[in-house]
Amino acid sequence: MNEARMKGFANFAGYQLVWFCAVIAAGRGLAWPGVLAAAVFVLWQLALSEHRGADARLLAVALPAGALIDGALAASGAAAYAAPWPSTAFAPVWILGLWCAFAMTLTHTLRFLHGRVALAALFGAIGGPLAYLGASRGWNAVEFVPPRWAALAWLALGWGVAMPVLAQLAQRWSRADRMPLTVDAQVLR
């Protein structure tokens, strides 16, 4: 396996480990294991990234997107998160950690979504709610208040918008990271 594939596999596997750590711990009432796992993953990815600038900027966009999407879900009462620290009216810190870890996949594992707005929207609208359903049914990390479809529709809308926006930003910013810096000879004189 070549180096690029190994990095892609490590990125995918690392994110999955963070997801399981965060969700399983939250289901047991603990927020800190998910936050710690996310922090380690983010720092590891930033240290190894060829697109460090893009990844850092994606963190700065994904974190408020997660705070908005998951915070609105919590504040509306449509869902109740396990380990809701700092408050039941906001997105819990462990899920914000997941958003940060997710941002680290956008220039790596999810690079195939760059330039594919419709596919990214579909991927987000389906994959986002499915991940929450898995966290709900498998580990009790989130509980949807009836009618469940309202929370899932919000997640489909939120992720259906967030995913193509994040994928497009990842494409633009990772391209900018690869562009060589040029120096104008006039400036040097």
SERO-4910 file (N, C-alpha, C, O; in steps of 0.05 Angstrom, whole numbers):
BEGIN
 pado doro    nc1    nc2    nc3   cac1   cac2   cac3    cc1    cc2    cc3    oc1    oc2    oc3
  Met    A     17    -23      0      0      0      0     18     25      0     37     26     15
  Asn    A     11     44    -17     28     68    -19     23     87      5      4     84     20
  Glu    A     40    107      7     39    125     30     13    140     31      2    144     53
  Ala    A      3    150      9    -22    165      8    -45    149     18    -62    158     33
  Arg    A    -46    124      9    -68    106     18    -66    100     48    -86     99     62
  Met    A    -42     96     57    -38     91     86    -47    116    102    -60    112    123
  Lys    A    -41    140     93    -49    164    107    -80    166    107    -92    173    127
  Gly    A    -92    160     84   -121    160     82   -134    140    100   -154    146    113
  Phe    A   -123    116    101   -134     95    119   -130    104    148   -149    100    164
  Ala    A   -107    115    155   -102    123    183   -122    146    191   -131    147    213
  Asn    A   -127    164    172   -146    186    177   -174    174    182   -187    182    201
  Phe    A   -183    156    165   -209    144    167   -211    128    194   -230    132    209
  Ala    A   -191    111    199   -192     95    223   -190    112    248   -204    107    268
  Gly    A   -174    132    248   -171    150    270   -197    164    277   -205    166    300
  Tyr    A   -211    174    256   -236    188    261   -257    168    272   -272    175    290
  Gln    A   -257    144    261   -276    124    272   -271    118    301   -290    115    317
  Leu    A   -246    116    309   -239    111    337   -248    134    354   -259    130    376
  Val    A   -245    159    345   -254    182    360   -285    181    363   -295    185    385
  Trp    A   -299    174    341   -328    173    342   -337    152    363   -354    158    380
  Phe    A   -326    128    362   -334    108    381   -327    116    409   -343    111    428
  Cys    A   -304    127    413   -295    135    440   -315    156    451   -323    154    474
  Ala    A   -321    176    435   -339    198    444   -367    187    449   -379    194    470
  Val    A   -378    172    431   -405    162    434   -408    142    457   -427    144    472
  Ile    A   -390    123    459   -392    103    480   -389    117    507   -404    111    526
  Ala    A   -369    135    510   -365    149    535   -389    166    542   -398    167    565
  Ala    A   -399    181    523   -423    198    528   -446    181    537   -461    189    556
  Gly    A   -451    158    525   -472    141    533   -469    131    562   -489    123    574
  Arg    A   -445    133    572   -440    125    600   -438    150    618   -430    148    641
  Gly    A   -445    173    607   -445    197    623   -419    213    624   -416    231    641
  Leu    A   -400    206    607   -373    218    608   -368    235    583   -370    224    561
  Ala    A   -362    260    586   -356    277    563   -326    277    556   -318    278    533
  Trp    A   -309    275    577   -280    280    573   -266    260    555   -248    268    541
  Pro    A   -273    234    555   -258    216    537   -261    223    507   -242    221    492
  Gly    A   -285    232    499   -289    240    472   -274    265    465   -262    268    443
  Val    A   -273    284    483   -258    309    479   -229    303    477   -215    314    460
  Leu    A   -219    287    495   -190    280    495   -183    265    469   -163    271    456
  Ala    A   -199    246    461   -194    231    436   -194    250    412   -177    248    395
  Ala    A   -213    268    411   -215    287    389   -191    305    389   -179    311    367
  Ala    A   -182    315    412   -159    333    413   -134    319    404   -118    330    389
  Val    A   -130    294    412   -106    279    404   -107    275    373    -87    278    360
  Phe    A   -130    267    363   -133    263    334   -128    288    318   -114    288    298
  Val    A   -140    310    327   -136    336    313   -107    344    313    -96    352    292
  Leu    A    -94    342    336    -66    350    337    -48    331    320    -30    341    306
  Trp    A    -54    306    320    -39    286    303    -43    293    274    -24    293    259
  Gln    A    -68    298    265    -73    304    237    -60    331    229    -49    333    207
  Leu    A    -62    351    246    -49    376    240    -18    373    237     -6    386    220
  Ala    A     -7    357    254     22    353    254     31    340    228     53    346    218
  Leu    A     15    322    217     23    307    193     12    318    167     19    309    146
  Ser    A     -6    337    169    -21    346    146     -4    362    126     13    378    133
  Glu    A     -9    356    100      2    372     78    -14    397     73     -7    415     58
  His    A    -38    398     86    -56    420     83    -63    432    110    -86    437    117
  Arg    A    -42    438    126    -46    447    153    -63    473    154    -80    475    172
  Gly    A    -57    491    136    -73    516    136   -102    511    130   -120    522    143
  Ala    A   -108    494    110   -135    488    104   -149    473    127   -172    480    134
  Asp    A   -135    455    139   -146    440    161   -153    458    185   -174    455    198
  Ala    A   -135    477    190   -140    496    212   -164    514    207   -180    519    225
  Arg    A   -166    523    182   -189    539    175   -215    523    176   -236    534    183
  Leu    A   -214    498    168   -237    481    169   -247    476    197   -271    475    203
  Leu    A   -228    474    216   -235    473    244   -251    497    253   -271    495    267
  Ala    A   -242    521    243   -254    546    251   -282    549    239   -298    565    249
  Val    A   -289    534    218   -316    534    207   -333    511    218   -356    515    224
  Ala    A   -321    488    220   -336    464    229   -346    467    258   -368    459    265
  Leu    A   -330    479    275   -337    481    303   -362    498    307   -381    489    321
  Pro    A   -364    522    296   -389    537    298   -413    524    284   -435    527    292
  Ala    A   -407    510    261   -429    496    248   -440    475    266   -465    472    268
  Gly    A   -423    460    279   -433    440    298   -447    452    322   -468    441    331
  Ala    A   -437    474    332   -450    488    354   -478    497    346   -497    496    362
  Leu    A   -481    506    321   -507    515    311   -526    491    307   -548    491    317
  Ile    A   -517    471    292   -534    448    286   -542    433    311   -566    428    315
  Asp    A   -523    425    326   -528    409    350   -539    426    373   -555    416    389
  Gly    A   -531    451    374   -541    469    395   -571    474    390   -586    474    410
  Ala    A   -579    479    365   -607    484    360   -624    459    366   -646    461    375
  Leu    A   -613    436    360   -627    411    365   -631    407    396   -653    400    404
  Ala    A   -610    413    411   -613    411    440   -631    432    452   -649    426    468
  Ala    A   -628    457    443   -645    479    453   -674    475    446   -691    484    462
  Ser    A   -680    463    423   -708    459    416   -721    437    432   -746    435    433
  Gly    A   -705    420    445   -717    398    460   -722    374    443   -733    354    453
  Ala    A   -716    375    418   -721    352    399   -702    329    405   -708    306    397
  Ala    A   -680    335    418   -661    314    425   -648    321    452   -645    344    460
  Ala    A   -642    300    466   -627    303    492   -601    287    490   -602    263    485
  Tyr    A   -579    301    494   -553    288    492   -545    277    519   -549    290    540
  Ala    A   -533    254    519   -521    243    543   -496    260    549   -484    271    530
  Ala    A   -487    261    573   -464    277    581   -466    305    569   -449    313    553
  Pro    A   -487    320    577   -493    345    564   -476    369    572   -484    392    567
  Trp    A   -453    365    584   -437    387    593   -428    405    570   -420    394    550
  Pro    A   -430    430    571   -435    447    595   -464    452    602   -469    462    624
  Ser    A   -483    447    584   -511    453    589   -529    436    571   -520    428    549
  Thr    A   -552    431    580   -571    416    563   -583    433    541   -595    423    522
  Ala    A   -579    459    543   -589    478    522   -569    483    500   -576    498    481
  Phe    A   -546    471    501   -525    476    481   -515    449    471   -521    428    482
  Ala    A   -499    450    450   -486    425    440   -466    417    461   -450    434    471
  Pro    A   -466    392    469   -446    383    489   -418    384    477   -413    382    453
  Val    A   -399    387    495   -371    390    487   -361    365    472   -344    368    454
  Trp    A   -370    341    479   -361    317    465   -369    317    436   -354    307    419
  Ile    A   -393    328    430   -402    328    402   -387    350    387   -383    347    363
  Leu    A   -380    371    400   -364    392    387   -336    381    381   -324    388    361
  Gly    A   -326    364    399   -301    350    393   -303    333    368   -284    332    352
  Leu    A   -326    320    365   -330    304    341   -331    321    316   -320    313    295
  Trp    A   -342    345    317   -342    363    294   -314    371    287   -307    373    264
  Cys    A   -297    376    307   -269    383    302   -254    360    289   -240    363    270
  Ala    A   -259    336    300   -246    312    288   -256    308    259   -241    301    242
  Phe    A   -282    312    255   -293    309    228   -280    328    209   -275    321    186
  Ala    A   -275    352    218   -262    372    200   -235    362    189   -227    369    167
  Met    A   -222    345    205   -196    334    196   -198    313    174   -178    304    163
  Thr    A   -222    304    168   -226    285    147   -231    298    120   -230    284     99
  Leu    A   -237    323    119   -246    337     95   -225    340     74   -231    341     50
  Thr    A   -200    341     81   -178    343     61   -164    316     57   -145    314     43
  His    A   -175    296     71   -162    269     70   -183    248     60   -187    245     36
  Thr    A   -196    235     79   -215    214     73   -238    223     56   -246    209     37
  Leu    A   -248    247     61   -271    257     46   -264    275     22   -281    289     12
  Arg    A   -239    273     14   -231    289     -9   -247    283    -35   -249    300    -52
  Phe    A   -258    259    -36   -273    251    -60   -298    269    -63   -310    269    -85
  Leu    A   -306    283    -42   -330    301    -44   -323    329    -55   -341    344    -61
  His    A   -297    335    -58   -289    361    -68   -300    365    -97   -297    347   -114
  Gly    A   -314    387   -101   -325    393   -127   -350    379   -134   -361    382   -156
  Arg    A   -360    363   -116   -385    347   -121   -406    356   -101   -412    343    -81
  Val    A   -418    379   -106   -436    392    -87   -461    374    -82   -468    371    -59
  Ala    A   -473    364   -102   -497    347    -99   -491    322    -83   -506    314    -65
  Leu    A   -469    309    -90   -461    285    -75   -454    291    -46   -462    276    -28
  Ala    A   -441    313    -41   -434    321    -14   -460    327      2   -462    319     25
  Ala    A   -479    340    -11   -505    346      3   -520    320      9   -530    317     31
  Leu    A   -520    302    -10   -533    276     -5   -519    260     16   -532    249     34
  Phe    A   -493    260     15   -476    246     35   -482    257     63   -485    242     82
  Gly    A   -484    283     65   -489    296     91   -518    291    101   -522    285    124
  Ala    A   -537    294     82   -565    291     90   -572    263     98   -591    259    114
  Ile    A   -558    243     88   -563    215     95   -544    206    117   -553    195    138
  Gly    A   -519    211    114   -499    201    133   -500    215    160   -496    201    180
  Gly    A   -506    240    161   -508    254    186   -529    242    205   -522    233    227
  Pro    A   -554    241    196   -575    229    213   -569    200    219   -576    191    241
  Leu    A   -558    185    201   -552    157    207   -531    154    229   -534    136    246
  Ala    A   -512    172    230   -492    171    251   -505    176    278   -498    164    298
  Tyr    A   -523    195    279   -537    202    304   -556    179    312   -558    172    336
  Leu    A   -569    166    293   -585    143    299   -568    120    311   -576    107    330
  Gly    A   -545    116    300   -526     96    311   -518    103    339   -517     85    356
  Ala    A   -512    128    344   -505    136    371   -528    134    390   -524    128    414
  Ser    A   -552    137    380   -576    135    396   -583    106    403   -586     99    426
  Arg    A   -584     90    383   -593     62    387   -571     45    398   -577     27    414
  Gly    A   -547     49    390   -525     32    399   -514     38    426   -507     20    442
  Trp    A   -513     64    433   -499     72    458   -514     92    475   -503    102    495
  Asn    A   -538     99    467   -554    118    483   -540    145    487   -544    158    508
  Ala    A   -525    154    468   -511    179    470   -529    203    463   -523    225    471
  Val    A   -550    198    449   -570    218    443   -598    205    443   -601    183    434
  Glu    A   -617    220    453   -645    210    453   -662    229    438   -662    253    444
  Phe    A   -677    219    419   -695    236    403   -722    236    416   -733    215    423
  Val    A   -733    260    419   -760    263    431   -780    259    408   -777    270    386
  Pro    A   -802    244    413   -822    241    392   -835    268    385   -838    285    403
  Pro    A   -841    273    361   -836    255    338   -807    256    329   -796    277    323
  Arg    A   -795    233    327   -767    230    321   -760    242    293   -738    252    290
  Trp    A   -779    241    275   -773    251    248   -766    280    247   -751    289    230
  Ala    A   -776    296    267   -769    325    267   -739    329    272   -727    345    259
  Ala    A   -729    315    291   -700    317    297   -683    307    274   -663    319    266
  Leu    A   -692    285    262   -677    274    240   -678    292    215   -659    294    200
  Ala    A   -701    305    211   -704    324    189   -685    347    193   -673    357    174
  Trp    A   -683    357    218   -665    379    224   -636    371    218   -621    386    207
  Leu    A   -629    347    227   -602    337    223   -596    334    193   -575    340    183
  Ala    A   -616    324    178   -613    320    149   -608    347    136   -591    350    118
  Leu    A   -624    367    144   -621    394    133   -594    406    140   -580    416    123
  Gly    A   -587    405    166   -562    416    175   -538    404    162   -520    418    152
  Trp    A   -537    377    162   -514    363    150   -515    365    119   -494    366    106
  Gly    A   -539    367    108   -542    369     79   -531    396     69   -523    399     46
  Val    A   -532    416     86   -521    443     79   -491    444     87   -474    453     72
  Ala    A   -485    434    111   -457    437    122   -437    421    105   -415    431     99
  Met    A   -445    397     96   -425    380     82   -416    392     56   -392    393     52
  Pro    A   -433    401     38   -423    413     13   -407    439     18   -388    445      4
  Val    A   -416    455     38   -401    479     44   -373    472     54   -353    484     44
  Leu    A   -371    454     72   -345    446     83   -328    433     61   -304    437     60
  Ala    A   -340    416     44   -324    403     23   -314    424      3   -291    421     -6
  Gln    A   -330    444     -4   -321    464    -22   -299    481    -10   -279    488    -24
  Leu    A   -302    488     15   -280    503     29   -255    486     30   -233    497     27
  Ala    A   -258    461     36   -234    443     37   -220    442     11   -195    443     10
  Gln    A   -235    441    -11   -223    440    -37   -208    467    -43   -185    466    -52
  Arg    A   -222    489    -38   -210    515    -43   -185    520    -26   -164    528    -36
  Trp    A   -187    514     -1   -164    520     17   -141    500     14   -118    508     17
  Ser    A   -147    475      7   -125    456      3   -111    462    -23    -86    458    -24
  Arg    A   -125    472    -43   -112    481    -67    -94    505    -62    -72    506    -73
  Ala    A   -104    523    -46    -87    547    -39    -62    539    -24    -41    551    -27
  Asp    A    -64    518     -7    -41    509      8    -19    497    -11      5    499     -5
  Arg    A    -28    486    -34     -9    474    -53      3    494    -72     24    488    -84
  Met    A     -9    518    -75      1    537    -94     28    548    -84     31    556    -61
  Pro    A     48    548   -102     74    558    -94     73    588    -90     59    602   -104
  Leu    A     88    597    -71     91    626    -67    109    637    -88    131    627    -93
  Thr    A    101    658   -101    118    671   -121    127    698   -111    112    712    -96
  Val    A    151    705   -118    162    731   -109    166    748   -134    179    739   -154
  Asp    A    155    771   -134    158    789   -156    186    802   -155    194    812   -134
  Ala    A    201    800   -177    228    811   -178    228    841   -172    248    851   -161
  Gln    A    207    855   -179    205    884   -174    205    889   -144    216    910   -135
  Val    A    193    872   -128    191    876   -100    218    874    -87    224    888    -67
  Leu    A    235    857    -97    261    852    -85    281    874    -90    301    877    -76
  Arg    A    276    891   -110    295    913   -116    293    936    -98    307    956   -102
***
